[in-house]
Amino acid sequence: MPSNPRASVASVSILLTALMLAGCAAAATPDVIETSAPSFITDDRIADDALAILGVYEVDGTDVVAEIDPAYEAVWTRFTELVDVTQWPQITLFVALDRDASPGGTEGAVGPLATDPSLYYVALDVTGVEPAAELDSTMIHEFGHLVTLNPGQIPLDIGGADTCEVITYNDRCPPEGSYLRAWLDEFWPGYVDSEADSEGDTAAADRFATGDFVTEYAAKNPLEDVAETFDAWVREKSEPAGSGVVDDKLRFFDSYPEIVELKQHAQAALAG
């Protein structure tokens, strides 16, 4: 899944190299205290250049299987409150990232491991620069990617990119019966890879101007549309009452009892 540069929708800037100026009334000039820049790491399992990675931690269910900074662990714990990770054993890595040092200001990402695409990592900002509610939103958005794009929905061996009648994901054609295929057929009919590849710079803004998207970021492409709408649907307490496209999108998930259960679990955590 692509990184999520949602500047409050933007899954992002350049941070944590600081000069702290300590004012002193008796001194002619302030003291200058230098702080060291954070050390970012690379990991062969994470193939995403948009992440400034502070740490990579193996997880087993809710548990982090390694020593971890308490501030980082608190972010992972919040994710496990919103998402019943015991039902998602394919999540095997938690990636601690620095939003403001990540290209594009990435707040979160979910993706398959480069070394084993049947397994997934969850990457989240751990610097504390995001308000808690915005970080919750990022977590739910990224979970929406996992729900719609995991191999149980789009098998790793399905192929079919050359003849796919909808947009593909990692050169795989979403099959009939998958959540994403149903979403594409209903809300993005006829939108295929060739159209996506040839879009101009204003395509997303033009789509957003129609009023058919929950956020501007949702208008970027179908994958972000379904994840942003999933986030809005999970956090919305009342049922949509209108007849517009956005209302239809929000009602989409109600057709799947198993997804409704995911919403109920997350809403219990949001209310706590």
C-alpha positions, 0 to 999 in steps of 0.5 A: 500500500502506498504511504499515506501523505495526508497532511492532516490528510498528508501521510508528512516535512523535515524535523528534529535537527534543532538548535534550542536557544536558551534566553538569559537576561544577564547574557549578551547572547543566548546560550546555544544547545545543540541536539543531535539529529535522529539516526534513520535506518534502512531495512531490506524488508521495507521497500518504501523510500518515503519512510524515515525509519527510526526503528523496526520491531517484530510483533506477535499479536499485540506484543512487541518482540524486542526492546522498544522505546516506551513512546514508540510502544505507546503508538503500537499499543494504540493501534492494537486498541483500534485493530484486533491484531490477533485476527491479523497474524500477517502483521509481523513488523511495527515500523516507527517513523518520523513524519516530518523527516519522511519525504512527503510527510508520511504519517503512516503506511501499511505494506507487504514485506519485500522479503515475503509479500504474504506478511505485512508491516505497519508504519506509524509516526512516533514523534508525537507531532500529530494530534491524537485524533489525527493519529487515530485517523491515520491508523484506521486509514492504513488498516483500511488498506490492509482490509482491502488489499491483503492477499486474502482479497487479492491473491498473490498469484492472481496476475491478470494485469494485462486484461484487467477491466479495473485498476490493478494493485501490484500488477494483480487484478482485483478478483470478482467478490473482493472488496476492492473490485466491488468498490471499483465497479460501483464508484470507479467504473472503467478506470484502468491502469492506462487512464491512471498513468496518463492523468494530468496534474489536476486530475485529483483536484478536478475529481474532488471538486465534484463533491464525490469524495470524503477528502481531497486525498481520497480523490487521488486514486481508488485505493486512497478513496476506499481507505479514506472512506473506510476511516470516515465510516469507522469514525462516523457515529451516525448513519449517512442519510443522504442520497449522494455519492459520498453517502453511498460510499459510506454505506458500502461497508455496511454490506459486509458484516465482517467489516461492520465488526471491525468498525464496532471494535474500533469505535469501542476504542475511540469511545474509551 
